[in-house]
Amino acid sequence: MSALQAMAIAIVVSVCVSTVLVVGLMTPLRAVLRRVCPGPEGENFWARFTVLMLYLSPLLIALVFGVPYGADLWKLDAGQLAQRVLSSALFGAFAALSGIGLRMATLRTPSRA
């Protein structure tokens, strides 16, 4: 398998994982951000930031750690590569969700007094 094919598989798998996460989280995320952000600008920024991180983190981890380079790449078939890339992308998604979750846990709802 060529490096270009491997990179394409990594990108497709990573984008699929990220899309599932974004679709599942966007509605509840917007609801939480509406309550904790004082204005719509903050809500929009944090929603876009979260989406960006949910796409970039799995992609970065999948490309750096999931795709072997050099002679190891030629030994893998598409299924083996997809398995490596999927596990790396899921780890990247877990890392992104952990960071977002830690940040969301520190947010406080502004007082309405």
Secondary structure, DSSP 8 states (H G I E B T S, - for coil): --HHHHHHHHHHHHHHHHHHHHHHHHHHHHHHHHHH-SSHHHHHHHHHHHHHHHHHHHHHHIIIIIS--THHHHH--HHHHHHHHHHHHHHHHHHHHHHHHHHHHT-------
